[in-house]
Amino acid sequence: MKNKTISKLGFATFLIVAFYIFMVVFEGKVNFSKDTLQFAIDWPKLNKVVLSKNSNDLEIVKSEKGTWELPQKNNFPASEVMMRSLFLKLMDISTSEKIQVSPSGIEKLGLNESGKASGHGIISLSYPESEAGKIFLGALRSRKGETMENEIALTGEYVRFSQSDQVFILPMAINLQTDVKEWLSKDILDEKLADVYEFVVYHKSEDSKELVESYAAVRDDKLFLKDEAKFVLKKPLADGKEAKSSLINEVGQSLENLTLEDVEPSSKDEFKTIAIDGKVVYKLMDGEVIEVNFFRLEERHFVKISTILDTSLAKDISEKYNVFKSESKDTSNIRELPVASDADVDQRNDQFSKWIYEINGSVYSNISKDSKALIEEAKAPAIDTPPAEMVFPE
């Protein structure tokens, strides 16, 4: 009962915070009173944020579609999670503790332009036609001689708005990241293993170096159920051979594990004539077909992605689904069949065509597995031997 109560309180707190963010970020201004930092930010109107620290400046701009992008990465989308976190911490200034600091103290705390050179951060906010102002992030507050509990409670970061000499303690210090890689939107694809109908893996042949099919994997007989998705090799194996089912699933799982390390524009000269090492063609339950080409450049691992909608595949899966559902006595465990549209798939393909994605080496290892890695000698079945006859002394 206690856990349920805590869960309800946590959910209520989430709703309150979510409502506050919505009202502030999407509905209008935060106007700080005389007891708080003296400035007003019209959050929806902001169209540029510049993060500065040491010799680094990171610019993030809002596109015409209202999304935040990174000019340093050819306007690749910025992480929504990172942007929300930044704005939420800035809003905390509205409830921050105000302190009195002399002009020399402002300099000492790094709360001006010169603070950037000594490792303190500056957040510059702009509207389309004017500057909204700068927020100087200064030194961290520390209290000597305090107990650990009090020291944690008394920590914070000194902050100042450029249009005021007022100084405040921001309860949650902002770990200002100016490395553009940290701001990349990390998720390349949002498909799950259960969304995959089948996949085919291609590798270079040893003689011609042309891509040839290495193996294909299909879903088991629980295809339309909500059970955990599992795959089996499409073609039967030779006698004495068996497939490593866990490794087959890892190749399918790679589709949702394609987490971004870095990104490059596909128009870059070094990628125009690149020879790929192989590819995986994922056929999804909604008829979308995603082709993931993989290759390496020195120590870096890359994928190039394209997608189309195969309407005949979608129709075939839909017909099988309807038959399965009509013949099932219990439909409670049958999943909903997803539906894709030409417009959505075309939009995704247009986005994919602009980029070459650098991925983690371990994910690359999974997605590029050849058939040899998936097949092993069949284990001999265990033979039950009767227990030895027990002999009792006379």
Phi, psi and omega in degrees: 000320180299317180298321179295320179297316178298319180298318180295318179296319179297319180293321178296318178298318178301317180297319180296313180296316180299319179296320179297315180298317180300314182296323184280308188285322188255346185250334182172210190268157166254114179253115183273138185282183183293341179269359179231183184300130189274081170197161179235131179245124174270088189303315180297336183277342180302138177229001176206138175231130176240124179256123185235138179197133185054236180260010185257138174230125178244122181257133177233124185238154178267131181280174177297335179278354179091006178264154180269135185228164184246101179303327180294343177241043177054040178063035171292146183300137174278154181295123178296325180297315180295319180295316179298318180298317179298310182295324180294320178292324177294325178293337178297342179301331182296340179243020185276160180278128180271137179229159178266126180225135179285164177305321178291329177293323177300318178296316183294325182278356179077028186262041174210186185301326182289344180294336181300319183293334181262017173096005177270152187265155174229129177249114180258126182246137183224148169262171180303324187249357183199168175276140175272338179131176179238146175245120179268126177258115186261210183290161174274140178282137175221148180236117179280147176080006180270155173293163181301319181298314181291325181296319178296317182292332186263359179286164180167182182234133177287133180225154177211142175270143187299335183265015182210155174266002179290139180240139181229161174258115177278120186304317180254111181298142179267115176278090189288114180262122178248003174281118186300331180298328181291341184258001178291141172291113195283327186279120180277313180232152179247012179287144176257167180302324181293343179278348185272129178273312174198165175216152181234132182251134180240141175226165177289137174286153184290333183266305186269345183066010174279154179284128177231155181294128178267315176190162176231147180230141181233162179291154177285190186286000177261029185310314187262008180262165181279002180296166178301133182288132177225147183240151175229155178294140186289321182264140178295149181268161177294158179302139179086002179243150174214156183267148174274096187301325182295323180287326176298316178297327179297323178294317176295322181293337183301334181299320180270350180263008179287081180266134188287133170261317178198173182217146178228147177291138181292343180282353181298137187306319185293346180258355184288328183240025184290142176262119183281153180274336181174184179205157173237129178253113181262123175259121187266166182295337180266005179094355177285139179242117182253123179255122181247105177271133182237145179200165180239147170231108185057241182263006183258147184242129187231156168225147172239133190239141171220161182210147175221166174254119178264099185293328178292322176296315180300319179294316181298314180296318180299318179295317178296320180298314181296320178295314180300317182292320182291333182268356182271133178284323179243115183259005185293334182260009179273130182281161175283141180274122181290157181231134177245153178244154178302319183297316181295317181293319179298320180295318178294318181296322177298321178291316180298324185296342184276345193229153165246125187258129173268130184238170180294144182298324181291323176293320177300320179299321179291314186288339184258012180299136175264176186296330180298327181286343186260352187241140179220169177293135179295139179282137178294137180297143180293138180257124178282120177256135181294148179296147179298144181292129182277134180248123181258141179293146180280000000 
